[in-house]
C-alpha cells in the first residue's frame, strides 16, 4: 500500500514496504556486508534509493539540490532517505 509522507518539506510517495521488500532487503544486506566491495555497496545504495523513491526519484533529487544551494552531497541524500524510511515505518504503526 502506497504511503505519502513529507520529509524536509518534500512530498514522497513510497509504494513499497521497505522492511518487507525483497530487493530493498537485498540492498541492505550488501550495505551491511563487511566483505562487500565499494562498488557493490555503491550499487546497492543507489538501487535502494531508487526503489524507495520510485518514479519521484528525479523530482526529489532536484528538490533536495535546490534546497541546498545547488549542492547534493551523499550525506544529504543518506539522511533524507533514512528519514523517509523512518516516516514510512511510523505511518504504518
C-alpha positions in Angstrom: 0.0 0.0 0.0 1.4 3.4 -1.0 2.1 5.9 1.7 2.6 9.6 1.0 4.7 11.4 3.6 6.6 14.7 3.9 10.2 15.0 4.8 12.0 18.3 4.8 9.0 19.9 3.0 9.3 17.3 0.2 6.4 15.1 -0.5 7.3 11.5 -1.1 5.0 8.6 -2.1 6.6 5.2 -1.1 4.7 2.4 -2.8 6.7 -0.5 -1.2 7.1 -1.7 2.3 10.8 -1.2 3.0 11.0 -3.8 5.8 9.3 -6.5 3.6 10.5 -5.8 0.1 13.0 -8.4 -1.1 15.1 -6.1 -3.3 15.4 -3.4 -0.5 16.4 -6.1 2.0 18.9 -7.5 -0.5 20.4 -4.0 -0.9 20.6 -3.5 2.9 22.3 -6.9 3.2 25.0 -5.8 0.8 25.4 -2.4 2.6 25.9 -4.3 5.9 28.3 -6.9 4.5 31.9 -6.1 5.6 33.2 -8.1 2.7 31.3 -6.2 0.0 33.4 -4.1 -2.3 33.0 -0.3 -2.6 31.4 -0.8 -6.0 28.9 -3.4 -4.6 28.0 -1.1 -1.8 27.6 1.9 -4.2 25.3 -0.1 -6.5 23.2 -1.3 -3.5 23.0 2.2 -2.1 21.8 3.7 -5.4 19.4 0.8 -6.2 17.8 1.0 -2.7 17.2 4.8 -3.1 15.6 4.3 -6.5 13.4 1.5 -5.1 12.3 3.6 -2.2 11.7 6.9 -4.0 10.3 5.3 -7.2 9.1 7.4 -10.0 9.6 10.5 -7.9 13.4 10.0 -7.6 14.4 12.7 -10.1 12.0 15.2 -8.7 13.1 14.6 -5.2 16.8 14.8 -6.0 16.0 18.1 -7.8 14.2 19.5 -4.8 17.0 18.4 -2.4 19.6 20.0 -4.6 17.5 23.2 -4.8 17.1 23.2 -1.0 20.9 23.0 -0.6 22.0 25.8 -2.9 22.6 23.6 -5.9 24.7 21.1 -3.9 23.6 17.5 -3.5 26.1 15.5 -1.3 25.8 11.9 -0.2 25.2 12.8 3.4 22.2 14.9 2.5 20.7 12.1 0.4 21.5 9.4 3.0 19.9 11.5 5.8 16.8 12.2 3.7 16.3 8.5 2.7 16.8 7.4 6.3 14.1 9.8 7.4 11.8 8.6 4.6 12.1 5.0 5.8 11.5 6.1 9.4 8.4 8.1 8.5 7.0 5.2 6.4 7.5 2.8 9.3 6.0 5.2 11.8 3.0 5.8 9.5 2.5 2.1 9.3 2.2 1.8 13.1 
